Amino acid sequence: EEVGPGLILWLPNGTIIKDLIEEFAKKTEREWGYKRVSTPNITKSGLYYTSGHLPYYQKDMYPPMRGDKGEEYYLKPMNCPHHHMIYSFRKRSYKELPLRLAEYGDCYRYEASGELFGLMRVRGMTQNDAHIYCTLEQAVAEFAAVMELHEYYYKLFGIKDYHLEMALRDPKNPDKYHGDEKMWELAEKLMREAVAKTKIPMVEQIGNAAFYGPKIDFIIKSSIGREFGVSTNQIDLYMGERFGLKYTGSDGKEKTPVIIHRAPLGSHERFIGFLIEHYGGAFPLWLSPVQVIILPIADRHLPSAKKIADKLLEKGIRVEVDDRSERLDAKIRDATLQKIPYLAIIGDKEIESKDSLTIRDRNGKDLGIMSLSQFLVKLKEEVDKKV
């Protein structure tokens, strides 16, 4: 309460998960042709008047701050306007397109207090965001590639049950939206063409479109059957004109780029909240904050346990030693309840075998005695393949 509702404090174990997902996404997106940028958490109000978020989105924004000259600054509710400024800082050619700018950007939205919900609905978030600037001819292929990237991530995280939700305008509330009829129809047509290249099922929702165009949300279902919207994607034919973004075409004429908004992993807060439920706390080895716990049978085995822990740490394994004066059964029970992937037991027999461990997994399966080198090979393979 002292920090503020909907503002998340990440503890050490949560921060490990957050950092690992971010490192993985950055590596993946670099391989998929994205360039990383970084933008500030606040900006002058004029930028949001240009984008149209002021006044249309103002109720979802934190109140403005005032500088020493009276100018208004806002905490950014989304990264798009900042990325548009990066695109516009110099002249662009069609040869540079598609230009994919990615950022894990911090955003702040003043959600109604009654809508706040754990990690799933917050006021401060870090988004796996990117904006792709491309020609009209490239838009369908680029949007289809965005869909493919989602599928790649979801397969890796073991998410099998998901569908698309296309959010369209509410014809009864035309004042809620910007842009002309032709623009809206073309944006919808391009997105439908891109989705047709995938096998992902899609439903339509009237009235949930952004104020400047239709959008597509990925709806994923956890292992216990609850659905969550985690990712919003959009072909935007409006903001390029609004910000005066241009590129020189192959014919030498200035043209406005199409902008694709995408965030496959949504925000850290919502996606990790989903994963906690989806995995039931039993995170895969590569994401587990503690990957191995060493359980000495008696106090005399503690020096050997710590020596082995140091060797695992040197190899990048996140390991702890349970040095409590508890019975082995109690240590096994507690480690299992914490859902630590591997329990490594060390006693007289293991010490006599020189750097050997009796290995159990968190499901209670006995994997037998392994040498430290054998155990490391098993861990490394499982981490590298992100099993």
Buried (B, 14 or more C-beta within 10 A) or exposed (E): EEEEEBEBEBEEBBEBBBEBBBEBBBEBBEEBEBEEBEBEBEBEBEBBEBBBBBEBBBEBBBEBEEEEEEEBBBBBBBBBBBBBBBBBEEEBEBEEBBBBBBBBBBBBBBBEEEEBEEBBBBBBBBBBBBBBBBBBEBBBBBBBBBBBBBBEBBEBBEBEEBBBBBBBBBEEEEEEBBBEEEBBEBBBEBBBBBBEBBEBEBEEEEEBBBBBBBBBBBBBBBEEEEBBBBBBBBBBBBBBEBBEBBBBEEEEEEBBBBBBBBBBBBBBBBBBBBBBBBBEEEBBBBBBBBBBBBBBBEEEBBEBBEBBBEBBEEEEBBBBBBBEEEEBEEBBEBBBEBBBBBBBBBBEEBBEBEBBBBBBBBEEEEBEBBBBEEBBEBBEEBBEEEE
